Amino acid sequence: MPINKFMISFLTLVLVSAHAAVACDWPNHLEPITPYDVYGTGYEQCVYETLVWDCSPEAWMIARPSFRSEYAIVLRKTPTGDSSEPHYTLEYAIAQQPIWNDRKAEGGQLEVDLRRNVTVDRQIVNQDPATTEKLLSTWRAVIEQTAYGDNECMGLDGETYDFYVHFDLFGGTWSPKTEVPRLMVESGQLLIEYVTATKVEEREKITDRLRRLLDKLSDEVE
């Protein structure tokens, strides 16, 4: 098949983007989440409303992969009969189909057609207060260091991660290459492992791994 000008331009974009991704000075901190919907699709808000659904959790990590369904881990504090010790739950939520979707419009052009009513699978477990407080304090310390990078580091595809800690602290990363963002994502993934584990022994081992990871993350941000 002959190579036309469009294919040449596309291949050039891929090579330039790949080079930029390799050569970029990746920041060792989270970066601010986009404060408004620059493309007008409502995608990020739709993902948040579909997966998190309430406005008062203690913390969350939302993941938006390029070629898989969006998912989130959400930490909530629930009321108890007495005030001696807080009660926390972890919820893992994953869309059965990717929320991001496009379709062919008239003329063959693609246009965004979000799956706004997609079914979400949810699993909820209790989380012990000591581990939870350690997680919250560590995530808060990391997110408080959120800042814009010196240059934009973004390649093609990959996975975007957004984080939140109560009250109103936000930060994000894309396919992290440096220690602090990578450890943040790994801690979120360990929370998912904790929720989906089927045995008490598995959860105990995951908790130990999570605590060691949070110690390492705390050392990074001091």
N, C-alpha and C positions, 0 to 999 in steps of 0.2 A: 504494500500500500504506500503511495507516495506521501511524503511529509509536507504538509501545507504550512502556511505562515502561522496559523493558530497553534498547531502542534509545536512549532519551533518556539513560539512565545511561551507556551505552557511549560515546555522542557526547560527553557531558560529560567522561568520563575521557580521551578522546582529546584534547580541547581543553585540558584542564588539564595533561596530560602534555606536550603540544606547547609550551605556554607555559612550563612548568618547564624544558624542554630549552633554550629560547631564552634564558630569563632567568637560568639557572644560571651561577654563577661557576666555570667549568671549571678544574680544577687543572692546573698546568703540570708535572706529574710523574705517574709511575705510582702506582697504588693497590694495596693488598694484595689478593691472590687470596683468595676465600672459603675459610676453613680447613676447612670441613666441608660436607657435602651437605645444605643447609638444607631442600630440598624432598623429599629421600629418593628421588630418581630414579636416582642413580648416573651421571648423564649426563656430568659433567666427567671422572670417572675412566674411564668407558668410552671417551671420546674420546681421552684420554691413552694408554690401553693399546692402543687400535686403531691410532693414528697413530705414536706414538713407540716403544712396545713395550719399550724397555729403560730401565734406571734410571741409566745412567752417561754420557749425552752431555755435551758441553761446553756446549751452549746449544740452546734451541729457542724458536720462536714458534708457538703454536697459535692458529688462528683458528676461531671458531664463528659463522658468518653465520646470519641468521634464516631465509633462504629458499634457501640453497644448501648444498652439501656442506661439511663441516668439512675443514680442511687444516692442514698443519704444515710448517715448515722446520726441519730438525734438523742440528746441527753435531756431528760426532764426531771424536775423535782416535783414530787407529788405530796399532797397534804397527808398528814398522819394524825392519829388520835391524840398523841402527846407531842410536845415540842422538844423532847430531849435529844432526838437525833433525826436528821433529815432522811427522807426516803427517795431514792433515785431509781429511774428506769432508763434503759437503753432501748431504742427502737431502730431496727434496720428496715429501711423501705427501699424497694427497687421496682421500677416500672416494668410491667410485663412486655411492653414494646417501647422502643425509643420514643420519647416525647417529640424530639426533633423529627420533622418529616417535611418533604416537599413533594409537589405534584406538578405535572405539566399543565400549563395554562394554554389559552389560545395562542397560536403562533409557535407552539413548541417550547416556550420559555418556562423555566422552572420557577415556582413561587412557593414560599413557605406555607405549610399547611400543618400546624402543630396538632399533635394528638392531645387535646385538652381533657379528654375524659378517659384516659388510659387507666386500666386496672393496675393497682399497686399491691404487691405482696409485702406484708408487714410481719415482723417478728419482734416481740417485746420480752425483755428479761429484766430482773432486778440487778442493780449494781451496788456494791458495798460503798458506804459513804467515804471511807478513808481513801480508797483508790480514786473515787470520783473527785474529791477535793484536791487531790494531787494533780489529777488531770486538768481540772479547771484552772488552778493556779499556774500550771505550766503553760497551758494554751494562752492564758491571759498575758503572761510575760512575753510570749512570742508575738502575739497579735499586737501588743502595744508598741512593738518595734517595726510595725508595718510602715513601709516607705516606698516611694517611687524609685525605680532603678535608674542608673545613669543612662542606660539605653534600653530600648525595647528588645526583649529576648523572646522570640516566638518563632517556632517552626511550623511545619504542616502537621495537621491531625493532632495526635497526642490526647491528653486528658487534662481538663481544667478542674481544679479543686478550690472551693470556697469554704472559709471557716468563719464561725461566729461564736462569741462568748458573751454572755449576759454581763453588763448592759451595753448594747450597741457598739461592740468591737468587732470589726470585720477585717479579713485579709484573705488573699488568694495566691495561688501559684499554678503554673502550667507545666506538666510533666517535669517535676523538679529535678535539678541536676546538682544542687548544693545541699549541704548537710541539714540545715535548719528546716527548709521546706520539705526535704525528703523525710526527715524524722516526723514532721507533723503528719504527712500523708500516711506513713507507716503506723503511727499511733491510731489514726482513724481506721485503718484497715484491721488493726488488732482488735479494735472495738467491735467491728463487724464479725471477726472470727469468734469473739466472745459470745455474741448474740446467737450465732448459728451453731455453736458447739452443742453437742448432745449429751455430754457427760460432765459431771462435776469435776472430775479429775482434769479434763481438758481445759475447763474454765480456770482452774487453779494455775495450771501451767501458763495459760495465756496472760493471766493477771501478773504473774512473775515477770514474764517478758515485757509486758506493758510498763511495769514499774521501773525496770532497768532502762527501758527506752526513754521514759520520762526523766529519769536521772541524767541520762546523757544529753537530752534536749535542754534541761535546765542548765547544765554546764556550758552549753553552747551559747546561751543568751545572757549569761552573767557578765 
